[in-house]
Amino acid sequence: MHTWQLQEAKSRFSEVVELSLKEGPQLVTRRGEEAVVILAVDDYRRLSGQLPRLKDCLLNAPRGEALVLERSTEVIRDLAL
């Protein structure tokens, strides 16, 4: 994790954000002490437990047209193996 002084992080904020997306969390210090960590939103959601559950994803999936299945009325043929 890269460490940034607050003033440097402010002046190079776009770079700090890019690095947090590419390389992971970026630590920012204030007056020589660790203050905050800048991290990608996906990492934040994973750490805070805000990722949607599979059940919720499936229940809220977009609905398409109804699936209509029809069975063939043909007789099943014999197959020599």
mmCIF file of the C-alpha atoms, coordinates in Angstrom:
data_MODEL
# 
_entry.id   MODEL 
# 
loop_
_atom_site.group_PDB 
_atom_site.id 
_atom_site.type_symbol 
_atom_site.label_atom_id 
_atom_site.label_alt_id 
_atom_site.label_comp_id 
_atom_site.label_asym_id 
_atom_site.label_entity_id 
_atom_site.label_seq_id 
_atom_site.pdbx_PDB_ins_code 
_atom_site.Cartn_x 
_atom_site.Cartn_y 
_atom_site.Cartn_z 
_atom_site.occupancy 
_atom_site.B_iso_or_equiv 
_atom_site.pdbx_formal_charge 
_atom_site.auth_seq_id 
_atom_site.auth_comp_id 
_atom_site.auth_asym_id 
_atom_site.auth_atom_id 
_atom_site.pdbx_PDB_model_num 
ATOM 1  C CA . MET A 1 1  ? 0.000   0.000   0.000   1.00 0.00 ? 1  MET A CA 1 
ATOM 2  C CA . HIS A 1 2  ? 1.404   3.352   -1.051  1.00 0.00 ? 2  HIS A CA 1 
ATOM 3  C CA . THR A 1 3  ? 1.495   6.129   1.555   1.00 0.00 ? 3  THR A CA 1 
ATOM 4  C CA . TRP A 1 4  ? 0.711   9.737   0.665   1.00 0.00 ? 4  TRP A CA 1 
ATOM 5  C CA . GLN A 1 5  ? 1.026   12.921  2.683   1.00 0.00 ? 5  GLN A CA 1 
ATOM 6  C CA . LEU A 1 6  ? -2.256  14.802  2.691   1.00 0.00 ? 6  LEU A CA 1 
ATOM 7  C CA . GLN A 1 7  ? -0.983  17.780  0.692   1.00 0.00 ? 7  GLN A CA 1 
ATOM 8  C CA . GLU A 1 8  ? 0.529   15.523  -1.957  1.00 0.00 ? 8  GLU A CA 1 
ATOM 9  C CA . ALA A 1 9  ? -2.636  13.413  -2.140  1.00 0.00 ? 9  ALA A CA 1 
ATOM 10 C CA . LYS A 1 10 ? -4.722  16.576  -2.612  1.00 0.00 ? 10 LYS A CA 1 
ATOM 11 C CA . SER A 1 11 ? -2.557  17.894  -5.410  1.00 0.00 ? 11 SER A CA 1 
ATOM 12 C CA . ARG A 1 12 ? -2.357  14.497  -7.164  1.00 0.00 ? 12 ARG A CA 1 
ATOM 13 C CA . PHE A 1 13 ? -5.830  13.209  -6.335  1.00 0.00 ? 13 PHE A CA 1 
ATOM 14 C CA . SER A 1 14 ? -6.512  11.791  -9.807  1.00 0.00 ? 14 SER A CA 1 
ATOM 15 C CA . GLU A 1 15 ? -3.325  9.749   -9.581  1.00 0.00 ? 15 GLU A CA 1 
ATOM 16 C CA . VAL A 1 16 ? -4.244  8.512   -6.086  1.00 0.00 ? 16 VAL A CA 1 
ATOM 17 C CA . VAL A 1 17 ? -7.646  7.387   -7.382  1.00 0.00 ? 17 VAL A CA 1 
ATOM 18 C CA . GLU A 1 18 ? -6.114  5.647   -10.412 1.00 0.00 ? 18 GLU A CA 1 
ATOM 19 C CA . LEU A 1 19 ? -3.625  3.809   -8.219  1.00 0.00 ? 19 LEU A CA 1 
ATOM 20 C CA . SER A 1 20 ? -6.351  2.737   -5.817  1.00 0.00 ? 20 SER A CA 1 
ATOM 21 C CA . LEU A 1 21 ? -8.240  1.222   -8.754  1.00 0.00 ? 21 LEU A CA 1 
ATOM 22 C CA . LYS A 1 22 ? -5.189  -0.476  -10.289 1.00 0.00 ? 22 LYS A CA 1 
ATOM 23 C CA . GLU A 1 23 ? -2.985  -1.390  -7.323  1.00 0.00 ? 23 GLU A CA 1 
ATOM 24 C CA . GLY A 1 24 ? -5.263  -1.351  -4.293  1.00 0.00 ? 24 GLY A CA 1 
ATOM 25 C CA . PRO A 1 25 ? -5.817  0.850   -1.237  1.00 0.00 ? 25 PRO A CA 1 
ATOM 26 C CA . GLN A 1 26 ? -3.816  4.061   -0.807  1.00 0.00 ? 26 GLN A CA 1 
ATOM 27 C CA . LEU A 1 27 ? -2.956  5.337   2.681   1.00 0.00 ? 27 LEU A CA 1 
ATOM 28 C CA . VAL A 1 28 ? -3.096  9.087   3.376   1.00 0.00 ? 28 VAL A CA 1 
ATOM 29 C CA . THR A 1 29 ? -1.349  10.606  6.381   1.00 0.00 ? 29 THR A CA 1 
ATOM 30 C CA . ARG A 1 30 ? -2.055  13.912  8.116   1.00 0.00 ? 30 ARG A CA 1 
ATOM 31 C CA . ARG A 1 31 ? 0.580   15.536  10.300  1.00 0.00 ? 31 ARG A CA 1 
ATOM 32 C CA . GLY A 1 32 ? 2.634   12.337  10.090  1.00 0.00 ? 32 GLY A CA 1 
ATOM 33 C CA . GLU A 1 33 ? -0.136  10.046  11.350  1.00 0.00 ? 33 GLU A CA 1 
ATOM 34 C CA . GLU A 1 34 ? -2.266  7.618   9.363   1.00 0.00 ? 34 GLU A CA 1 
ATOM 35 C CA . ALA A 1 35 ? -5.590  9.293   8.631   1.00 0.00 ? 35 ALA A CA 1 
ATOM 36 C CA . VAL A 1 36 ? -7.553  7.602   5.855   1.00 0.00 ? 36 VAL A CA 1 
ATOM 37 C CA . VAL A 1 37 ? -7.393  4.874   3.243   1.00 0.00 ? 37 VAL A CA 1 
ATOM 38 C CA . ILE A 1 38 ? -8.659  5.443   -0.292  1.00 0.00 ? 38 ILE A CA 1 
ATOM 39 C CA . LEU A 1 39 ? -9.936  2.271   -1.896  1.00 0.00 ? 39 LEU A CA 1 
ATOM 40 C CA . ALA A 1 40 ? -12.047 1.164   -4.854  1.00 0.00 ? 40 ALA A CA 1 
ATOM 41 C CA . VAL A 1 41 ? -15.794 0.954   -4.264  1.00 0.00 ? 41 VAL A CA 1 
ATOM 42 C CA . ASP A 1 42 ? -15.833 -2.801  -4.980  1.00 0.00 ? 42 ASP A CA 1 
ATOM 43 C CA . ASP A 1 43 ? -13.280 -3.346  -2.212  1.00 0.00 ? 43 ASP A CA 1 
ATOM 44 C CA . TYR A 1 44 ? -15.300 -1.149  0.135   1.00 0.00 ? 44 TYR A CA 1 
ATOM 45 C CA . ARG A 1 45 ? -18.530 -3.027  -0.554  1.00 0.00 ? 45 ARG A CA 1 
ATOM 46 C CA . ARG A 1 46 ? -16.820 -6.366  -0.072  1.00 0.00 ? 46 ARG A CA 1 
ATOM 47 C CA . LEU A 1 47 ? -15.305 -5.264  3.237   1.00 0.00 ? 47 LEU A CA 1 
ATOM 48 C CA . SER A 1 48 ? -18.499 -3.659  4.527   1.00 0.00 ? 48 SER A CA 1 
ATOM 49 C CA . GLY A 1 49 ? -20.725 -6.589  3.553   1.00 0.00 ? 49 GLY A CA 1 
ATOM 50 C CA . GLN A 1 50 ? -22.754 -4.561  1.050   1.00 0.00 ? 50 GLN A CA 1 
ATOM 51 C CA . LEU A 1 51 ? -22.404 -6.980  -1.852  1.00 0.00 ? 51 LEU A CA 1 
ATOM 52 C CA . PRO A 1 52 ? -25.761 -8.244  -3.070  1.00 0.00 ? 52 PRO A CA 1 
ATOM 53 C CA . ARG A 1 53 ? -26.639 -11.833 -2.269  1.00 0.00 ? 53 ARG A CA 1 
ATOM 54 C CA . LEU A 1 54 ? -27.129 -14.293 -5.106  1.00 0.00 ? 54 LEU A CA 1 
ATOM 55 C CA . LYS A 1 55 ? -30.766 -14.718 -4.126  1.00 0.00 ? 55 LYS A CA 1 
ATOM 56 C CA . ASP A 1 56 ? -31.378 -10.954 -4.435  1.00 0.00 ? 56 ASP A CA 1 
ATOM 57 C CA . CYS A 1 57 ? -29.645 -10.848 -7.825  1.00 0.00 ? 57 CYS A CA 1 
ATOM 58 C CA . LEU A 1 58 ? -31.787 -13.676 -9.142  1.00 0.00 ? 58 LEU A CA 1 
ATOM 59 C CA . LEU A 1 59 ? -35.032 -12.246 -7.768  1.00 0.00 ? 59 LEU A CA 1 
ATOM 60 C CA . ASN A 1 60 ? -34.286 -8.838  -9.280  1.00 0.00 ? 60 ASN A CA 1 
ATOM 61 C CA . ALA A 1 61 ? -33.000 -10.089 -12.635 1.00 0.00 ? 61 ALA A CA 1 
ATOM 62 C CA . PRO A 1 62 ? -34.664 -8.585  -15.705 1.00 0.00 ? 62 PRO A CA 1 
ATOM 63 C CA . ARG A 1 63 ? -37.631 -10.557 -16.914 1.00 0.00 ? 63 ARG A CA 1 
ATOM 64 C CA . GLY A 1 64 ? -37.771 -11.677 -20.538 1.00 0.00 ? 64 GLY A CA 1 
ATOM 65 C CA . GLU A 1 65 ? -40.559 -13.219 -22.507 1.00 0.00 ? 65 GLU A CA 1 
ATOM 66 C CA . ALA A 1 66 ? -42.201 -16.318 -21.118 1.00 0.00 ? 66 ALA A CA 1 
ATOM 67 C CA . LEU A 1 67 ? -40.478 -19.542 -22.135 1.00 0.00 ? 67 LEU A CA 1 
ATOM 68 C CA . VAL A 1 68 ? -42.840 -21.828 -24.054 1.00 0.00 ? 68 VAL A CA 1 
ATOM 69 C CA . LEU A 1 69 ? -41.787 -25.449 -24.290 1.00 0.00 ? 69 LEU A CA 1 
ATOM 70 C CA . GLU A 1 70 ? -43.677 -27.968 -26.392 1.00 0.00 ? 70 GLU A CA 1 
ATOM 71 C CA . ARG A 1 71 ? -42.928 -31.665 -26.555 1.00 0.00 ? 71 ARG A CA 1 
ATOM 72 C CA . SER A 1 72 ? -42.768 -33.431 -29.850 1.00 0.00 ? 72 SER A CA 1 
ATOM 73 C CA . THR A 1 73 ? -45.612 -35.859 -30.513 1.00 0.00 ? 73 THR A CA 1 
ATOM 74 C CA . GLU A 1 74 ? -43.405 -38.070 -32.684 1.00 0.00 ? 74 GLU A CA 1 
ATOM 75 C CA . VAL A 1 75 ? -42.740 -41.624 -31.568 1.00 0.00 ? 75 VAL A CA 1 
ATOM 76 C CA . ILE A 1 76 ? -39.275 -42.233 -30.124 1.00 0.00 ? 76 ILE A CA 1 
ATOM 77 C CA . ARG A 1 77 ? -37.166 -44.221 -32.577 1.00 0.00 ? 77 ARG A CA 1 
ATOM 78 C CA . ASP A 1 78 ? -34.889 -47.112 -31.671 1.00 0.00 ? 78 ASP A CA 1 
ATOM 79 C CA . LEU A 1 79 ? -31.201 -46.449 -31.788 1.00 0.00 ? 79 LEU A CA 1 
ATOM 80 C CA . ALA A 1 80 ? -28.602 -49.189 -32.194 1.00 0.00 ? 80 ALA A CA 1 
ATOM 81 C CA . LEU A 1 81 ? -25.522 -48.635 -30.118 1.00 0.00 ? 81 LEU A CA 1 
# 
